[in-house]
Each structure stands twice: as C-alpha cells, then as structure tokens.
Amino acid sequence: MQPLLTTTTRNPLCNLHLHHRLFLLRTPPHANYQGLRQEDLVAIAMVVAQTITQTQNQQQAQANPEPPATLGTKTHYEAFRRAHMPTFDESHDLEVVQAWLKQMEDNFELMEVPIEIRPRVVVLFLVGEAAKWWEGVSPVMLTEGPITWARFREAYLQHYFPNAIRHQKMAKFDNLTQTLGMSVVEYSAKFHALGKYSPTIMSDPQLKIHKFIRGLRSRIQSALAVYEARSFDELLGTAIRAEADIK
C-alpha cells in the first residue's frame, strides 16, 4: 500500500503539486472526475491545501499557546486610582498604619497584581511626608538589592510603628488601671485603645476578662469576686452596675 504524503516544503509550487497528489490519493477510486478540466482539479487541490495548512496552524497554536501579556505598573496604578484607593501621608497610629497596608494588600490580591510589581505601585500612593520618607530611604535600600514587596512592607512598618513604640504601648497596657475619677466606661475605652498592641491577650476571651478585672478599682473587683463572666460584654455590664451600686 502506498503511504500518504504528509510532508510539506517551503516552495509554494511544490506544495501545490504535493497537495494535488494528496487530493488524488485521498479521492475514492469510484469518484468520477472525467468531466473536470485540469484547472478545476488544480483549484480543488488548492482548496485542499489551504484546509490542511489552516488545520496545521490551529494545531500548532493549541500546542504552543502564547503566554498572557503582563500588565505594567501604569496599568495597575490607573486601576487602583479608578477604584479610589486611599493615599498614605504620615501616621504612627498602629491602627491607621496597618489598615492602609491591609487595604492595599487585599486589593493586590483581588486585582491579581504580580508580586514583583507591587512595590512600584504602592509607593505611588505615598504622599506628603510619607513620599519624602520613601525618597530618602529607597536609594539606600537599592544598594542592598532589589526592593521586593517583603522589604517594602518591613521598612514601612518599622518606620511608622517601630518596635520601641510598640513596646511602650504594650507596657502602658500592662500597667493600665482604673484611676480615681475614671468611670468603668472610660476605663474600658482606654483598655481597648491600648489592647490592640497586645493581640495575644485581646484574642483570648479568658485572658481579656482576667486583665480587665485586674485593672478595675479594688471595690469593684470585690463586688465581682463571686461572679464568673461568660463573655466580656456581660462582664462590662456587671462592672458598670457594680460601680453604680457603690456610688
């Protein structure tokens, strides 16, 4: 049995003759083409050749798909700007510092911003004193290597909420007590304001309750001695009522 010819050459005329032969080889033996002229047969062979070429091109495209185009810094920045992402100026309040960083990180994930582009996008949202800080620190960081997202994040947190300040806030929380003239409600407000610097205690319901009771005035603590709170809110309500009874 004569094998089918499947190879092609770079010469268009040779390809035409080749596909013409393929056409004749694949034609059923009982087919009647006696009424066709030579130019008709050539035209049919050309159609067959085009069909085979298109099929081969499609197979190659499926086997070797082009990688998706990577969007640049400008495109991602414009997308963030249209989404009204907040800028960051200057703050040493941990809640503000962390909230802005988290919002940026959440949107990086949502918009699928590549990790290597994130530092270049985020610095465009630093304004005022924060922009001046970055202008001063970035050249120094570049001497130590590329500015990755992890390095930017570390530098940002260390500058706007350094360990020394964090430790001071934690110490204030540890020593917090309800002073004379301070109501239970006021004490609770200070307790939560400083408690964010001690997440270990605040995330554990029992540790939180114990720390709160330990800082109350002694007379209120005595009134709560036989009371076992099931939640912090329940404890707070009981402490407020105990304070009112003592007055």
PyMOL commands that set and color helices and strands:
alter all, ss='L'
color gray80, all
select helices_A, chain A and resi 12-26+38-63+73-82+94-110+118-125+128-142+149-160+163-174+184-195+199-202+205-215+218-223+232-246
alter helices_A, ss='H'
color red, helices_A
deselect
rebuild
show_as cartoon
